[in-house]
Amino acid sequence: MLARKYLRMRRSLKLRRMQFSQQSDSNANLVRACAEGEVHVREHVIRSSVILSASEIVFDWPPVSVEELAVEHLQAVLALEPQVILLGTGERQVFPAPAIAAAVQAAGIGFEVMDTRAACRTYNVLVQEGRRVAAALIVSARARR
């Protein structure tokens, strides 16, 4: 009797299945792997600093360290018109000069600083959520030995 009551209740609720897998745009530039001194995006193995967005890859971005990062370097990132910029600073999180963060904030864009591997993971999540995100990743040749 209890079993029949349970089955009737279950049918009346018309439970739906929840989808747990994230559907992603197959054309988006997602990071497939990030190792010391290189980042894998699509078929590219990138061994120099790079800027990524879902639809663009800016190869050979000039800074090879946070210390070399200048406000002028941000122009290529800002041109992508992101909602948020993720700065990947290499193997360790290193904060850039205050002028860098000030320039991004003056443009009304979110700004997060983290190590490059964390930036890659966060970038993938935000791209798959459909956010306009740009990842400015410092990939140093000095990291490869």
C-alpha positions in Angstrom: 0.0 0.0 0.0 2.8 2.4 0.9 4.6 1.5 -2.4 1.5 2.3 -4.5 1.2 5.7 -2.7 4.8 6.5 -3.4 4.5 5.6 -7.1 1.3 7.8 -7.5 3.1 10.7 -5.8 6.2 10.3 -7.9 4.1 10.3 -11.1 2.2 13.4 -10.0 5.4 15.4 -9.4 6.6 14.6 -13.0 10.2 14.9 -11.9 12.7 16.1 -14.5 16.3 15.2 -14.8 18.9 17.9 -14.2 21.7 18.2 -16.7 25.0 18.3 -14.9 27.3 18.5 -17.9 28.1 22.0 -19.2 27.4 22.6 -22.8 30.1 24.7 -24.4 30.6 26.5 -27.7 32.8 24.2 -29.6 34.4 27.2 -31.3 35.4 28.8 -28.1 39.1 29.1 -27.3 39.4 27.0 -24.2 42.6 26.1 -22.4 43.2 22.3 -22.8 46.3 22.2 -20.7 48.7 24.5 -18.8 52.1 23.4 -17.8 55.2 25.2 -16.7 56.2 27.5 -19.6 53.4 26.6 -22.0 49.6 26.8 -22.5 47.6 24.5 -24.9 44.7 26.2 -26.6 43.0 24.3 -29.4 45.8 22.9 -31.6 48.3 25.6 -30.4 51.1 25.0 -27.9 51.8 28.5 -26.7 55.2 29.2 -25.2 55.1 33.0 -24.9 52.8 35.4 -23.2 49.3 35.5 -24.8 45.9 37.1 -24.5 42.9 34.8 -24.8 39.2 35.4 -25.3 36.5 33.0 -26.4 36.9 34.2 -30.0 40.4 35.7 -30.2 44.0 34.7 -29.5 46.6 37.4 -29.4 49.9 35.6 -29.8 53.3 37.0 -28.7 52.0 39.5 -26.1 55.2 41.4 -25.1 55.5 41.1 -21.3 57.5 38.1 -20.1 57.1 39.0 -16.4 54.9 41.1 -14.2 57.7 43.6 -13.7 57.8 44.2 -17.4 54.0 44.7 -17.7 53.1 48.3 -18.6 49.8 50.2 -19.0 50.5 50.2 -22.8 50.4 46.4 -22.8 46.8 46.5 -21.6 45.5 48.2 -24.8 45.4 44.8 -26.6 43.4 43.3 -23.8 41.0 46.3 -23.5 40.4 46.2 -27.3 38.6 42.9 -26.7 36.0 44.7 -24.6 35.8 42.1 -21.8 33.7 42.3 -18.6 36.6 40.9 -16.6 40.3 40.6 -17.2 42.2 37.7 -15.6 46.0 38.4 -15.3 48.0 35.2 -15.0 51.3 36.1 -13.6 53.3 32.9 -14.1 54.1 30.2 -11.6 53.3 32.4 -8.7 50.8 35.1 -8.0 52.5 38.5 -8.2 50.7 41.7 -8.1 51.5 44.3 -10.8 52.2 48.0 -10.3 49.2 49.9 -8.9 48.9 51.8 -12.2 47.9 48.6 -14.0 44.9 47.9 -11.8 44.0 51.6 -11.8 43.9 51.6 -15.6 41.6 48.6 -15.8 39.3 49.9 -13.1 39.1 53.3 -14.8 37.8 51.4 -17.9 35.1 49.9 -15.7 36.3 46.4 -16.1 36.7 43.7 -13.4 40.3 42.7 -12.8 41.7 39.6 -11.0 45.3 38.6 -10.5 46.3 35.0 -10.0 49.0 32.5 -11.1 48.7 31.4 -14.7 47.3 27.9 -14.0 44.5 29.4 -11.8 43.8 32.0 -14.4 43.5 29.3 -17.1 41.0 27.3 -14.9 39.0 30.4 -14.1 39.0 31.6 -17.7 37.6 28.2 -18.9 34.7 28.4 -16.4 33.8 32.0 -17.3 33.9 31.3 -21.0 31.6 28.3 -20.5 29.2 30.5 -18.5 29.1 32.8 -21.5 30.9 35.7 -19.9 33.0 38.1 -21.8 36.4 37.4 -20.3 39.9 38.0 -21.4 42.9 36.1 -19.9 46.2 37.9 -20.2 48.7 35.1 -19.5 52.3 35.7 -18.8 54.2 32.6 -20.0 57.9 33.0 -19.5 60.6 31.3 -21.4 62.6 31.4 -18.2 60.1 28.9 -16.7 61.2 26.2 -19.2 64.5 24.7 -18.3 
